[in-house]
Amino acid sequence: MTNTPHLTSANPARTAIVVGGGVAGPVAAMALRKAGIEAVVYEPYAPGTGNRGGPITLASNGQSALALVGADKAVQDAGWATPRMVIQSGTGKVLASLDDLPGLPPRVTLPRGELVGALQRSAMEQGIEFRFGKRFADAVETGHSVIAQFDDHTTAEADVLIGCDGIRSTVRSRIDPAAPGPRYTGLIGLGGYVDGAGVPDSGGAWHFIFGRRAFFGYIVHGDRTGWFANLPVKRLDREAVRATEFDEWMRRMWEAFADDAGPALQVLDRVTPESFATPSPLEDVPHVPVWSKGRIALIGDAAHATSPSSGQGASLAAESAVELARCLRDLPVGEAFAAYTSRRRGRVERVIAEAARTNQSKAAGPIAARIRDALMPFFMERFATPEKSAWQYAYRIDWEATV
């Protein structure tokens, strides 16, 4: 990115370029529109052609953020209500059962691709323009605007640019070339959906199994099962992950779960290459020092990527989108970005840190796993109560309040 000229106007933003049309981008565009800022979303992939992904959850705090922009019902209609979590050991012992806080919207589970599709459709229905086939390359600031450059040699200009382009954000690297990249957690994530596995309906409960060698999660709704597995792999070799074929991943999972109680093998028996989401490393970014520069800011995984173990990635992205729009509604650009960062950083980095501790439990060795299984009921009973998790799930943004 070229040097950032001094912001020459104290006037609030009225137009925005949103880079990325996944989860954060459509929510940001809807929130900005509600704040009186017209946004256009630029997304490299055509609708329905991105990573379809396995199951993803939207927690009650995320749904509350979506309600502020009128997108909560579309997501709820596309998914299953999953208000309960049952945590088990590889022996089948129930270590803990956790219910969503009463009075809050229940957690919703759906395929990642369907979440993205629901959010994009909601934004389009509100009149927001999407331009697909646009991959961000660079940006130039003029002092009173920012010009985005795309890899097809086209440009776009607006008052601000919002980077919603994920954990490997190009926008992040442009505003801070020294920005940290993703941190590997020691786990490879696999997952998808299967039909006809013969596993009983789980009644809206996610089951999480801390197995002897790996971690398995599943949810059953009617005849359809959503599942994921986290396999410990100490050293990440991206080329090896990409080169590993379906049959080899299946062999590794069968071996990992062979001695565990639960339906893992029953579910895996129904997995096909078509229903198998692309394996990927579980990663996070614990601290991004620079969230904004000049007329450019980051939200979602571009600013605060938490590993999937948090169950909060999509929800935090929705929160940040709404908070940034509030700040831009009430403050000049520079002040708005500073206020947004100060309001969000502490919360999101706390979630990232808690997810990192969960990842360590998933990758525990045999001795550590026995200690974990022995102590977890004690700690879950005392420290994982609904009241103690309220800081995450009962979080609300007051849209009407002035920043």
N, C-alpha and C positions, 0 to 999 in steps of 0.2 A: 504494500500500500504506500502511496506517496505521502510525503510529510503532511501532517494535519494542520491546516491554517487555523488561526484563532477564530472561534465562533463569533460572527459579526452581528448576530441578532439575538435579542433576548426574547423574541416571540416564540410561543410554543409551536411544536411540530404540527403540521396539517396533512402531510403525506408520508408514507412509509413504504420501503421495499422490505419484504420479508423473504429471507433466503432459506428455503427448506419447507416442504409441504407435508412433513410427517405428522407428529403429534403436536409439537410446540408451535409450528408455523400456522396452521389453521386457527388454533386458539388465540394466538397473538393477533392475527388479522381481525378476528371477531371482536376481541377486547379493544383493539385500537379503533375499530369502527364505532364501537359503543362510546368511546372517549372522544369521538369527533375527528378521528384521524383516518383518512382513506388509505388502505393498504392494498398492495398487489403482492401475491405469493408467487415466487419463482421456484420451481421444483424440477430436478433433472429427469425424474422418472414419470412415464405416463401413468394415469390412474390404473391401479390393479397390477402393475408390473414390477413393483418393488418387492422387497423381502416379505413374503407372506407371514413368516414367523410362527412360533408356537403360541401357547396361551399367555396372555398378559392381563394383569389386574389393574383396575382403577379403584382406588380406595375412596372412602367417604369424603376425605378432604379434597381429592381431585374432582369428585362429582360436584361438590359445592362450588368449586371454581368454574366448572363447566356450566352450572346452573346460571351463573352470572352472565354468561354469554349466550344462553339459550341452546346449549348443545348437550345437556345431560340426558334428556329423554332419548335422543337418537342413539346414544351409546348404550343406555340401559336396554333399549329395544333390541340391540344387536347382540347382547350378551346374556349371561346367566347371573342371577343373584347368588353370591357365594359368601355368606356372612360368617362362616365358621372355619376355623383351622384346627385340625387334629394332628398333633406331632407324635410320631412313633419312633421306636428304635428298630433296628434290623431284626430283633427277635419278635416283633409284633407288639411289644409293650407300649401302651399309651403313656407318653411322657407328659403331655399337656393337651388341653382343649381350650381354645380361645374363641369367644364370640365377639362380633362387632359391638361397638358401644350402642346402647339403646338410644333411640331417637335420632340416629344418623342414617343416611342412605347406606344400604348394605354394599359391601364390596361387589364389583361386577367383574366377571371374567369373560374374555372373548379373544379370538385370534388377533394378533397384532395388525394384520392386513385389514381386518374388518373395523378395528378401532380407527385406523387412519382413514379408511373409506367413509366411515360415519362422520368424522370430523370435517373431512373435505366437503362432503355433501351439505353438511350444516352450514359451512361457510359460504358455499355457492348459493344456497337458498337465501342467504342474507345479502346477496348481491356482490360478494367478494370475488374478484377476478383471480384466476389461476393461470399462469403461463408455464406449461409443461415443456420438457426438453431443454431447460435452462440450467446449466451448471455454472455456479459462481466461480469466477477466476480472480477478480481483484476489485478494488474500489479506489476512487479518487475523490477527495474532498475539495470543495471550492470555497469554503468559508460560510456559505449560506445554504449549501446542499451537499449531497453525496451522490456520486455517479457509480453505479455498479457495472462491472464488465463481466460478460459471460463468455464461455468457451466457444460459442458460435459467432463471436465478434460483434454481438449486439450489446447495447447498453440500456440502462434505465436510470432515471434521476428522481430523487425525492428528498424530503427534509431530513429523514433518518433512514438508517439501514439496520434491520434486526436479524442477527445471525441465529438461525434455528437449524443448523446443518449438522447436528449430531456430535458424537464423541470424537470424531476425527475432523472437526470443524475447520474448513478452509478459512472462514471468516476469522476465527480465533487466531490462526497463524498469521493472518494479515495485520491484525491490530497489535499483536505481540509475537514477533518471530521467536522469542525465547519461551513461549508458553509451554507448559508441560504437556506431554502426550498421555495416552491411556496407560494405566497401570494394570498389569495382568494379576489376577487374583489366585492363580494356581488351579483354576477349574475350567473345564470345557463344558459349554452348555449345549444340550441336544433336546429335541422335543417335537411336538406336533399333535395331531388329532387322529384318532382311530374310531371306527364304528364296529359294533358287534364283538367287543372283547369279552362280553359275558360277565363284566364286573357290575355288581349291584349299584344302582343310583346312590350317590353319596349324600343326597339330601341337602345340597348347597354347601357341603363341607369340602374344603381342600384337605387332602391328606399328604403330610410331609414325612418321609421316612429317612431317618439318619441311618443308612445301611452300614454294613461292615466295611465296605470298600468304596461306596459312592452314595450319593443323595438322590432320592427319587420323589417326585411329586405328581399327584394325579387328582383329577376332579371328574366325576361322572354325572352326566345329565341325560336321563333316558338311556338311549343306546350309544351315546357319543361320549368318548373319553378324551379329555385333554391331559397331556402328560409332559413332563420334562425330566431330564437327568443332568446331574452335575458330576462329571468324572474328574477326579484329581489327576492333574498332569503337571509335574513340577516345572519343567522347562517348556516354554512356549516356542514352537517352531511353526510359524504361520504357513509356510509352504507345505509342511507336512500335514497340517490340519486340512488345508485345501485339497491336497492330493489324496487324502484318505477316502476310500470309497465306502459306499453305503454298507456293504456286507462286512467290512472290517469294523465299522462303528457298531454294528449290531453284535458282532462277536464280542467286542469289548464290553458292551452293556450286559450281555448275557452272562459273561464271566463275572462282572462286577456285582450283579444282583443274584447270582445263583444260590447263595446261602441265606438270603434274606426272606423273612416272612412278608406277606403282602402280594399284590397282584402285578408286580413289575414284569415278570416273565410272561404273564398272561396278556398284558398290554403289548409288550414288545413283539409278541407272536403275530399281532395284527398290523404291525407297522410296515408300510410299503415305501419305496423310494418316492412316490408321488406325495405321500402324507408326511414325509420326513423333512422338517425344517433344516436349513443349512446350519451345520455345526459352527459354533463360534466361541471364542474365549470370553469368559466373564471378566469384564474390565471396569475400572472406575477412574476418576480423576479427582483425587482428594482435595486439591486446592488449585484453583485457577486464579493467579494474582490479579489479572486485568480482565474485567468484565466489559469495559467500554473504553472507547477512545474517540474523541471528537464527536461525530454524529453516528457512530456505530456502537451497537451493544449486542450482547449475547444472552440467550435464554436456553432453557432445557439442557440437554446433554452437552451442548457447546460450552456452557458455563459451569454446570454442576452435575457431571455424570456420576450416578450411583450405580453399583452393580445390580443386576436383576434380583439379587437376594433381598433387597430392601422392599420389594413390592411397591415402590414409591416413585419410580422413574417418571412415568406418565403423569402422575398426580402432581409431582413437584414442577414439571414442565408447565402444566396448566396453571398452577398457582403463580409461577413467575411471569407467565404471559399476562395474566390479569393485573398483577402488581405493577409491572412495567407500564402498562397502558394507563393505570391510575396516575402514576408519577408523571408521565408525559402529558396527561390531561391537565394537571395542575401546576406544572413547573416548566421553566425553560429547559431546553435539551440537556445542557451540561448538568444542571442541578437535578433534573429528573433522573438521569443515569446514576448520579451519586446516591440519591435517595433510594433508588431501586436496589443498588448493591448493598447498602447498609441494612436495608430491611430484609433481605433474603439470605445473605451469606451465612450467618450463624445457623439458621435453621437447616439449610440444605447440607452444610458440611457436617452437622450433627447426624443427619440421616445417613450420609455416606460412611461415616465412621462406624455407626452401628451395623450397617450392612457388611462392612469389612470384618467385624467380629463374627458375624454369622458365617461368612465364608471360611474362616478359620475352623469353625466347628464342623463344617461340611467336609473339610479336607483332613480331619484328624486321623492320626495313625491308630493302630489297634489298642494301645494302652490308653492314649488320650481319649479314644472313643468310649472305652469302658468308664473312665472317670466322668466324661460328659454325660453319658446315659444315667449314671448314678446320681449326679448332682442336678441335672436339669429339672426334674420335678420340683425340687426344693426352690430353685431360683425362679422357675416359671410361676409357681404359686405365689411367691412374694413380690416379684419384680415385673411380671408380664401381665398384670391385671389390666382390665379395661381402663381403670382410672389412671394408671401409670403410662398408658399409651395414648392418653387423650391429647398430649402435646402434638402428636402426629396426626391423628385421625379426626379430632374435633376442631382442627385449625380452620379458621374462617377469615376471609378478607372482607372488610367493610367497604364496599364500593362507594357508598354515599359519603363517606368521611373524606375530608380534604386532607391531602398529603402535607 
